[in-house]
């Protein structure tokens, strides 16, 4: 009987070790790779939206690959070092959902001491320029709304507001304020009425399961943020080649706020609105998602975004997002590398 039990255990182990990943489940081989990787941890997680933002780091002399990669759920986790710091690089893909899923996978599967999210962004702050690298202290998700029915206004309670589901705390956008071709002095309205900005529901790991909390402005780690202030003396690249250079020398700057939504912002009126309303500088499609996941998981994080364009355009140069994307990506990587060396 004992021999039969031992044989059964060995057979089960053999099946597990040779199982393939199907229907989203992880094979024993992948779990084994994760276990071995975590024995060498902890790691700093580098969460990156796209390959054109990741490649400059992969090609940097400051990055050394360990030649270990773990592929799972459509993501590739690359292991290496930046200076003396052990890191895991992972690309999220575009938008809030991709960024959230990827960050959660990273934190759930690997031994992570902190997260650095970096990439390029649009700019809403008229005092900043293309190529500048911004490090905001706070991030928000500006794409969660309560859309108020026509005929109601700021004094009217929102649907389900009394239940605590929605709030008027963070302000609204009135579409009628952006009506064009209206005779001066005449009244005007818009059937789209108002949208009210909403905080996210969050469920922290140290909270009560299924008991929601709310967060609109999410603060980066204070220790990381203080370290990042030392990077403001860095010299950044201002030229793509010998004939194409920026008119202003790029700089590293800590700023108060950034915001994200799964929207590519190329509209000057909305850019001006969110700057005047929230005083945000970088606007992108992923950072707030990374921030919210790290908030829930109680993992320190910081976000570094290089400005590739003035969202919605302005001067001829500020509208050249495609021209200066590579420069912005390279500048963001330079700042990230120097930040990691200070940890």
C-alpha positions as CSV (number, residue, x, y, z in Angstrom):
1,X,0.0,0.0,0.0
2,X,2.8,2.4,0.9
3,X,4.5,1.6,-2.5
4,X,1.3,2.4,-4.3
5,X,0.9,5.8,-2.5
6,X,4.5,6.7,-3.4
7,X,3.9,5.7,-7.1
8,X,0.7,7.8,-7.2
9,X,2.5,10.8,-5.8
10,X,5.4,10.4,-8.3
11,X,2.9,10.0,-11.2
12,X,1.0,13.1,-10.1
13,X,4.2,15.1,-9.9
14,X,5.3,13.9,-13.4
15,X,1.9,15.0,-14.8
16,X,2.2,18.4,-13.2
17,X,5.8,19.0,-14.4
18,X,4.8,18.2,-17.9
19,X,1.5,20.0,-17.9
20,X,1.0,22.8,-20.5
21,X,-0.5,26.2,-19.8
22,X,-4.1,26.1,-20.9
23,X,-7.2,28.2,-20.2
24,X,-5.1,30.7,-18.3
25,X,-3.7,28.3,-15.8
26,X,0.0,28.1,-15.1
27,X,2.0,25.0,-15.6
28,X,4.1,23.5,-12.9
29,X,7.2,24.5,-14.9
30,X,6.1,28.1,-14.8
31,X,5.4,28.0,-11.1
32,X,8.9,26.4,-10.6
33,X,10.5,29.3,-12.5
34,X,8.6,31.8,-10.4
35,X,9.6,30.1,-7.2
36,X,13.3,30.1,-8.3
37,X,13.1,33.7,-9.3
38,X,11.6,34.8,-6.0
39,X,14.4,33.1,-4.1
40,X,16.7,35.6,-5.7
41,X,14.4,38.6,-4.9
42,X,13.2,41.0,-4.0
43,X,13.1,43.0,-7.2
44,X,12.2,46.5,-8.3
45,X,9.4,46.2,-10.8
46,X,9.7,48.4,-13.9
47,X,6.3,48.7,-15.5
48,X,6.4,50.1,-19.0
49,X,3.6,50.8,-21.4
50,X,5.1,50.0,-24.8
51,X,8.1,48.4,-26.5
52,X,9.4,51.8,-27.9
53,X,9.7,52.9,-24.2
54,X,11.2,49.6,-23.1
55,X,13.8,49.2,-25.8
56,X,16.0,52.1,-24.8
57,X,16.4,50.5,-21.4
58,X,17.1,47.1,-22.8
59,X,19.8,48.7,-25.0
60,X,21.2,50.7,-22.1
61,X,24.7,49.9,-20.9
62,X,23.3,50.3,-17.4
63,X,21.0,47.3,-17.8
64,X,22.3,43.8,-17.6
65,X,20.0,40.9,-18.5
66,X,20.2,37.6,-16.6
67,X,18.7,36.0,-19.7
68,X,15.7,34.8,-17.6
69,X,12.3,35.5,-19.0
70,X,9.0,34.2,-17.7
71,X,6.0,34.4,-20.1
72,X,2.5,34.2,-18.7
73,X,-1.0,35.5,-19.5
74,X,0.3,37.3,-22.5
75,X,3.0,39.2,-20.6
76,X,6.8,38.7,-20.7
77,X,8.7,39.3,-17.4
78,X,12.4,40.1,-18.1
79,X,14.9,39.8,-15.3
80,X,18.1,41.7,-14.9
81,X,19.9,44.4,-13.0
82,X,20.2,48.2,-13.3
83,X,23.5,49.0,-11.5
84,X,23.3,46.9,-8.4
85,X,19.5,46.7,-8.2
86,X,17.7,43.6,-9.3
87,X,14.8,44.4,-11.6
88,X,11.9,42.9,-13.5
89,X,10.8,44.6,-16.7
90,X,7.3,44.1,-18.0
91,X,5.4,45.8,-20.8
92,X,1.7,46.5,-20.1
93,X,0.3,47.5,-23.5
94,X,-2.0,50.5,-24.0
95,X,-4.6,51.8,-21.6
96,X,-5.8,51.5,-18.0
97,X,-7.0,47.9,-18.1
98,X,-3.8,46.5,-19.5
99,X,-1.7,48.5,-17.0
100,X,-3.8,47.3,-14.1
101,X,-3.8,43.6,-15.1
102,X,0.0,43.7,-15.6
103,X,0.8,45.5,-12.4
104,X,-1.4,43.1,-10.4
105,X,0.3,40.1,-12.0
106,X,3.7,41.5,-11.2
107,X,2.8,42.1,-7.5
108,X,0.9,38.9,-7.0
109,X,3.5,36.5,-8.5
110,X,6.8,38.0,-7.7
111,X,8.7,39.4,-4.7
112,X,8.6,43.1,-5.4
113,X,10.0,45.8,-3.1
114,X,8.8,48.7,-5.2
115,X,7.5,49.8,-8.6
116,X,8.8,52.3,-11.1
117,X,6.4,53.1,-13.9
118,X,7.8,55.2,-16.7
119,X,7.2,56.3,-20.3
120,X,6.1,59.2,-22.4
121,X,3.0,61.5,-21.9
122,X,1.1,64.4,-23.3
123,X,1.5,67.7,-21.5
124,X,-1.3,69.9,-20.1
125,X,1.0,72.4,-18.3
126,X,1.8,75.5,-20.4
127,X,4.9,76.2,-18.4
128,X,6.5,72.9,-19.4
129,X,8.0,71.8,-22.7
130,X,8.5,68.8,-25.0
131,X,11.3,66.6,-23.7
132,X,10.9,67.6,-20.1
133,X,10.7,64.7,-17.7
134,X,8.0,65.1,-15.0
135,X,7.7,63.3,-11.7
136,X,4.3,64.0,-10.2
137,X,3.6,63.6,-6.5
138,X,-0.1,62.7,-7.1
139,X,-2.0,60.8,-9.8
140,X,-5.7,60.5,-10.5
141,X,-7.9,58.6,-12.9
142,X,-9.9,61.2,-14.9
143,X,-12.0,58.7,-16.8
144,X,-14.5,57.6,-14.2
145,X,-17.6,59.8,-14.4
146,X,-21.2,60.3,-13.3
147,X,-23.0,61.7,-16.3
148,X,-25.8,63.9,-15.1
149,X,-29.1,63.9,-16.9
150,X,-30.1,67.0,-18.9
151,X,-32.0,69.6,-17.0
152,X,-30.1,69.0,-13.7
153,X,-27.2,71.1,-12.5
154,X,-24.6,71.5,-9.7
155,X,-27.2,71.9,-7.0
156,X,-28.9,68.7,-7.8
157,X,-27.9,65.4,-6.2
158,X,-26.5,62.8,-8.5
159,X,-28.1,59.5,-9.1
160,X,-27.1,57.1,-6.3
161,X,-25.2,59.9,-4.5
162,X,-27.1,59.3,-1.3
163,X,-25.9,55.7,-1.3
164,X,-22.3,56.8,-1.4
165,X,-21.7,55.5,-4.9
166,X,-21.1,58.9,-6.5
167,X,-20.0,62.4,-5.3
168,X,-19.9,66.0,-6.4
169,X,-16.7,66.6,-4.4
170,X,-14.2,66.6,-7.3
171,X,-16.0,68.9,-9.8
172,X,-17.6,68.7,-13.2
173,X,-17.3,69.5,-16.9
174,X,-20.2,71.5,-18.4
175,X,-20.4,70.8,-22.1
176,X,-22.4,74.0,-22.7
177,X,-19.3,76.0,-21.9
178,X,-17.7,74.7,-25.0
179,X,-20.4,75.5,-27.5
180,X,-19.2,77.5,-30.5
181,X,-20.8,79.9,-33.0
182,X,-23.0,81.4,-30.3
183,X,-23.9,85.1,-30.6
184,X,-22.4,87.1,-27.7
185,X,-24.9,87.5,-24.9
186,X,-27.3,84.8,-26.1
187,X,-28.1,81.8,-23.8
188,X,-27.0,78.4,-24.9
189,X,-27.2,74.9,-23.6
190,X,-26.1,71.4,-24.5
191,X,-28.0,68.1,-24.2
192,X,-24.8,66.4,-23.0
193,X,-25.1,68.5,-19.9
194,X,-22.4,67.7,-17.2
195,X,-20.0,65.0,-16.3
196,X,-18.8,64.7,-12.7
197,X,-15.4,63.3,-11.9
198,X,-15.5,60.3,-9.5
199,X,-13.0,58.6,-7.2
200,X,-12.1,54.9,-7.7
201,X,-13.4,52.2,-5.4
202,X,-10.3,50.5,-3.8
203,X,-10.0,47.4,-1.7
204,X,-6.7,47.5,0.2
205,X,-5.0,44.3,1.1
206,X,-5.0,45.3,4.8
207,X,-8.7,46.3,4.7
208,X,-11.8,44.3,5.1
209,X,-12.7,42.2,2.0
210,X,-15.6,43.6,0.0
211,X,-15.5,46.8,2.1
212,X,-14.8,49.6,-0.3
213,X,-12.7,52.7,0.2
214,X,-12.4,55.6,-2.3
215,X,-9.4,57.3,-3.8
216,X,-9.1,60.1,-6.3
217,X,-5.6,61.6,-5.8
218,X,-3.1,58.8,-5.1
219,X,0.3,59.9,-3.7
220,X,3.5,58.3,-4.9
221,X,5.9,56.9,-2.2
222,X,7.2,59.9,-0.2
223,X,10.7,58.4,0.1
224,X,10.9,57.7,-3.6
225,X,9.6,61.2,-4.3
226,X,12.2,62.9,-2.1
227,X,15.0,60.9,-3.9
228,X,13.6,62.0,-7.2
229,X,14.2,65.6,-6.4
230,X,17.9,65.0,-6.7
231,X,17.4,64.2,-10.4
232,X,16.5,67.8,-11.3
233,X,20.2,68.6,-12.0
234,X,20.4,65.9,-14.8
235,X,21.2,67.1,-18.3
236,X,18.8,65.7,-20.9
237,X,18.9,65.2,-24.6
238,X,17.4,68.1,-26.7
239,X,18.2,67.0,-30.2
240,X,17.1,64.1,-32.4
241,X,19.9,64.7,-34.8
242,X,22.2,67.5,-36.0
243,X,19.3,69.4,-37.7
244,X,16.3,68.7,-35.4
245,X,16.5,70.1,-31.9
246,X,14.1,71.5,-29.4
247,X,14.0,75.2,-28.8
248,X,14.1,74.8,-25.0
249,X,16.6,72.5,-23.3
250,X,14.7,69.7,-21.6
251,X,14.8,69.4,-17.8
252,X,13.7,67.0,-15.0
253,X,11.1,68.5,-12.8
254,X,8.9,67.3,-9.9
255,X,5.3,68.5,-10.3
256,X,2.2,68.3,-8.2
257,X,-0.2,66.2,-10.2
258,X,-0.7,64.0,-13.3
259,X,-3.8,62.3,-14.6
260,X,-4.7,59.3,-16.7
261,X,-7.7,57.9,-18.7
262,X,-8.0,55.4,-21.5
263,X,-8.3,58.3,-23.9
264,X,-5.7,59.7,-26.3
265,X,-6.0,63.4,-25.5
266,X,-5.5,65.6,-28.6
267,X,-7.9,68.4,-27.9
268,X,-6.7,71.8,-26.7
269,X,-10.0,72.8,-25.0
270,X,-10.0,69.7,-22.8
271,X,-6.3,70.1,-22.1
272,X,-6.9,73.6,-20.9
273,X,-9.9,72.5,-18.9
274,X,-8.2,69.7,-16.9
275,X,-5.1,71.9,-16.3
276,X,-7.2,74.8,-14.9
277,X,-9.5,72.4,-13.0
278,X,-6.9,70.0,-11.5
279,X,-3.5,71.7,-12.2
280,X,-2.1,68.5,-13.8
281,X,1.0,68.3,-15.9
282,X,1.5,65.0,-17.6
283,X,-1.6,63.3,-19.1
284,X,-1.4,59.6,-20.2
285,X,-3.3,56.4,-20.4
286,X,-1.8,54.1,-17.8
287,X,-0.1,55.7,-14.8
288,X,-3.2,56.1,-12.5
289,X,-3.9,52.4,-13.0
290,X,-0.4,51.5,-11.8
291,X,-0.8,53.9,-8.9
292,X,-4.2,52.5,-7.8
293,X,-3.0,48.9,-7.9
294,X,0.1,49.8,-5.8
295,X,-2.1,51.7,-3.4
296,X,-4.3,48.6,-2.9
297,X,-1.3,46.3,-2.6
298,X,0.6,48.7,-0.2
299,X,3.7,48.7,-2.5
300,X,5.8,51.8,-2.8
301,X,5.8,53.3,-6.3
302,X,6.9,56.3,-8.3
303,X,5.9,57.4,-11.9
304,X,8.2,59.1,-14.3
305,X,6.8,60.5,-17.5
306,X,8.6,62.4,-20.3
307,X,6.6,64.9,-22.3
308,X,6.3,64.1,-26.0
309,X,3.8,66.8,-27.1
310,X,1.4,69.5,-25.9
311,X,-1.9,67.7,-25.8
312,X,-4.1,69.1,-28.5
313,X,-1.3,71.2,-30.0
314,X,-0.2,74.7,-29.7
315,X,2.8,76.0,-31.5
316,X,4.0,74.1,-34.6
317,X,6.7,72.3,-32.6
318,X,4.4,71.4,-29.7
319,X,2.2,69.3,-32.1
320,X,5.0,67.1,-33.3
321,X,4.3,64.1,-31.1
322,X,5.6,61.6,-33.7
323,X,8.8,63.5,-34.2
324,X,9.8,63.7,-30.5
325,X,8.5,60.4,-29.2
326,X,11.9,58.7,-29.3
327,X,13.6,61.7,-27.7
328,X,11.1,61.7,-24.9
329,X,11.4,57.9,-24.4
330,X,15.2,58.1,-24.2
331,X,15.0,61.0,-21.7
332,X,12.6,59.0,-19.5
333,X,14.9,56.0,-19.5
334,X,17.9,58.2,-18.5
335,X,16.0,59.5,-15.5
336,X,14.8,56.1,-14.5
337,X,18.3,54.6,-14.6
338,X,19.7,57.5,-12.5
339,X,16.8,57.2,-10.0
340,X,17.4,53.4,-9.6
341,X,21.1,54.1,-8.9
342,X,20.1,56.4,-6.0
343,X,18.1,53.7,-4.2
